[in-house]
């Protein structure tokens, strides 16, 4: 172990600023977000700030300029925008709280730094180690415009993109050069591609492909999704089938 830093509150979601020298961490048990500077020589962390946010963020990301931290709150039923100050600390008062629905699982800003999406899963607290729970989720993708100057999120038109089936969109990533967005579907055990209209910031579905082999009947859910730097390969983990699904990306 190179170094260790105390992060009371059970750290969970992590993200870095665009330069990679600052880490932001959600603290699940204390409902806080902390920022840490990264020592370029040792890799050691030093806490810069810690703010109370009233709920546990499930996912964090910065905008493309590193001026704002965006957070999705699964149980809190909302998204938040937090200003990043010159010293990389987080401002105590949020720029915005915006109500969505339960199961808000992630948020990211597109390459143009103008649009963001918030997928909501189709079944709440879906632990693959047990039977499917009864509580269903919204099973939609919320669409927002993002102002990189003010940090404000504005509902796009339409605000909600309904899923074509019991998919449960969870995490997503942008193609590095094309206007395509890829979502992992937690309950649908699949990956979906959408075309992003650059003039409006709205999505239109293109394709959905299963992440498990034909004939598999066991319990499974999908989690994250990653795309290679050149955009030629996609990877989605299967929890239950216990595998990593890889796809050659031809879009």
C-alpha positions in Angstrom: 0.0 0.0 0.0 1.4 3.3 -1.1 -0.5 5.5 1.3 -3.7 5.6 3.4 -6.0 8.4 4.5 -8.9 8.3 6.9 -12.3 9.0 5.4 -14.8 8.6 8.1 -18.4 8.0 6.9 -17.9 5.0 4.7 -16.6 6.3 1.3 -18.3 4.9 -1.8 -18.6 6.8 -5.1 -15.4 8.4 -6.4 -14.5 10.7 -9.3 -11.6 12.9 -10.2 -11.3 16.4 -11.7 -10.3 16.6 -15.4 -6.6 17.1 -14.5 -6.7 14.0 -12.3 -5.1 15.7 -9.3 -8.3 16.0 -7.1 -10.5 13.2 -5.9 -14.1 13.7 -4.8 -15.7 11.0 -2.6 -19.2 10.4 -1.3 -19.4 9.4 2.3 -22.3 7.1 2.6 -23.0 6.8 6.3 -22.5 10.5 7.1 -24.3 11.9 3.9 -21.3 14.1 3.0 -19.0 14.7 0.0 -15.2 15.2 0.6 -12.5 16.5 -1.7 -8.9 15.4 -1.6 -5.7 16.6 -3.3 -3.4 14.0 -4.8 0.3 14.3 -4.3 1.8 13.8 -7.7 5.0 12.2 -6.3 3.7 9.9 -3.6 0.0 9.4 -4.5 -0.9 10.5 -1.0 -4.2 12.2 -0.3 -4.9 15.3 1.7 -8.5 16.3 2.6 -9.4 19.8 1.3 -13.1 20.1 2.2 -16.1 18.2 3.3 -19.7 19.3 2.9 -23.0 17.9 4.2 -25.5 17.0 1.5 -28.4 15.4 3.4 -28.4 12.1 1.5 -25.9 9.6 0.2 -24.7 10.3 -3.4 -24.6 7.1 -5.5 -22.6 8.6 -8.3 -20.3 11.7 -8.8 -18.8 13.4 -11.8 -17.3 16.8 -12.7 -18.3 18.8 -15.7 -15.7 18.9 -18.5 -14.2 22.1 -17.2 -13.9 21.0 -13.6 -16.0 23.9 -12.3 -18.9 21.8 -11.0 -19.5 18.5 -9.3 -22.7 16.7 -10.3 -24.2 14.0 -8.1 -27.0 11.4 -8.4 -28.9 10.5 -5.3 -30.5 7.0 -5.5 -32.5 7.1 -2.3 -32.7 10.9 -2.2 -34.7 11.0 -5.5 -32.8 13.9 -6.9 -29.6 15.2 -8.5 -27.4 17.9 -7.2 -24.9 20.4 -8.6 -22.0 21.6 -6.3 -19.7 24.4 -7.2 -15.9 23.6 -7.2 -14.0 26.6 -5.9 -10.6 27.8 -6.9 -8.8 25.8 -4.2 -10.8 22.7 -5.3 -13.0 22.7 -2.2 -16.7 22.4 -2.5 -19.0 25.3 -1.8 -21.2 24.5 1.2 -24.4 25.7 -0.5 -25.4 23.6 -3.6 -25.9 25.4 -6.9 -29.0 23.3 -7.4 -31.2 20.4 -6.1 -33.4 19.0 -8.8 -36.0 16.3 -8.0 -36.2 13.3 -10.3 -37.3 9.9 -8.8 -36.1 7.0 -6.7 -33.3 4.9 -8.3 -31.4 7.8 -9.9 -28.2 5.9 -10.5 -25.7 8.1 -12.4 -25.1 11.4 -14.1 -22.5 12.5 -16.6 -21.9 15.6 -18.9 -21.5 15.0 -22.6 -18.4 16.0 -24.6 -19.8 19.4 -25.5 -20.4 20.1 -21.8 -24.0 21.0 -22.6 -26.1 18.0 -21.8 -26.5 15.4 -19.0 -28.6 12.3 -18.4 -29.8 10.5 -15.3 -30.8 6.9 -15.7 -33.3 5.3 -13.2 -33.4 1.6 -12.7 -36.4 -0.6 -13.1 -36.3 -2.5 -9.7 -35.2 -0.9 -6.4 -32.5 -2.6 -4.2 -32.2 -5.4 -6.7 -29.6 -7.7 -5.0 -28.7 -10.6 -7.2 -28.0 -12.8 -4.2 -31.7 -12.8 -3.3 -35.1 -13.1 -5.1 -36.2 -10.1 -7.1 -37.7 -7.4 -4.8 -41.2 -6.2 -5.3 -40.6 -2.5 -5.5 -40.3 -1.3 -9.0 -38.4 1.8 -10.2 -39.2 4.4 -12.9 -37.2 2.6 -15.7 -36.5 5.9 -17.5 -33.7 8.2 -18.5 -34.1 11.9 -17.5 -32.7 14.3 -20.0 -31.2 17.7 -19.0 -29.5 20.7 -20.6 -26.4 21.9 -18.6 -25.2 25.4 -18.4 -21.4 25.2 -18.0 -21.2 28.8 -16.8 -23.8 28.7 -14.0 -23.9 24.9 -13.4 -27.7 24.9 -13.7 -29.5 21.8 -15.1 -32.7 22.5 -17.1 -35.2 19.8 -18.0 -35.0 19.0 -21.7 -38.0 18.3 -23.9 -39.0 15.6 -23.4 -37.7 15.3 -19.9 -38.2 11.5 -19.7 -37.2 8.9 -22.2 -39.1 5.7 -21.4 -37.3 2.4 -21.8 -38.4 0.0 -24.5 -39.0 -3.0 -22.1 -37.9 -3.8 -18.6 -34.4 -2.5 -19.0 -33.5 -0.6 -15.9 -30.8 1.9 -17.3 -28.1 2.2 -14.7 -24.7 3.6 -15.9 -23.6 5.1 -19.2 -20.6 6.4 -21.2 -20.1 8.6 -24.3 -18.4 7.5 -27.5 -15.1 9.5 -27.6 -15.7 11.0 -31.0 -19.3 10.2 -32.2 -22.6 11.4 -30.9 -23.5 8.0 -29.4 -24.3 7.1 -25.8 -24.1 3.6 -24.3 -26.1 2.5 -21.3 -25.8 -0.6 -19.1 -29.2 -2.0 -18.2 -29.3 -3.4 -14.7 -32.5 -5.4 -14.9 -32.5 -6.0 -18.7 -29.1 -7.6 -18.6 -28.2 -5.8 -21.7 -26.4 -2.8 -23.2 -28.3 -0.1 -25.2 -26.9 2.5 -27.7 -28.6 5.8 -28.3 -28.0 8.6 -30.8 -27.4 12.0 -29.2 -28.8 14.9 -31.2 -26.1 17.6 -30.8 -28.5 20.4 -31.5 -31.1 19.4 -28.9 -29.4 17.1 -26.5 -32.0 14.4 -26.7 -31.5 10.7 -27.1 -33.1 8.3 -29.7 -32.6 4.5 -29.3 -30.5 2.5 -31.7 -29.9 -1.0 -30.5 -30.1 -3.2 -27.4 -27.9 -6.4 -27.0 -28.0 -9.0 -24.2 -24.9 -9.3 -22.0 -25.6 -12.9 -21.1 -25.5 -16.0 -23.4 -28.7 -17.4 -24.9 -30.4 -19.9 -22.6 -29.1 -18.4 -19.4 -31.9 -18.5 -16.8 -30.2 -17.6 -13.6 -30.5 -14.3 -11.6 -28.3 -11.6 -13.1 -28.0 -7.8 -13.0 -25.6 -5.5 -14.9 -23.6 -2.8 -13.2 -21.1 -0.4 -14.8 -20.1 0.2 -18.4 -16.7 1.2 -19.8 -15.6 2.1 -23.3 -12.0 2.0 -24.6 -10.2 5.3 -25.4 -10.5 4.8 -29.1 -14.2 3.7 -28.8 -13.8 0.3 -30.4 -14.7 -1.9 -27.4 -17.4 -1.8 -24.7 -17.4 -3.8 -21.5 -20.3 -4.5 -19.1 -20.1 -6.7 -15.9 -22.7 -9.4 -15.2 -23.5 -10.0 -11.5 -25.0 -13.4 -11.2 -23.6 -14.9 -14.4 -20.3 -13.7 -13.0 -18.7 -12.6 -16.2 -17.6 -9.5 -18.2 -19.4 -9.0 -21.5 -17.3 -7.4 -24.2 -18.6 -6.0 -27.4 -16.7 -4.9 -30.6 -18.2 -1.4 -31.2 -19.0 -0.8 -34.9 -20.8 2.5 -34.4 
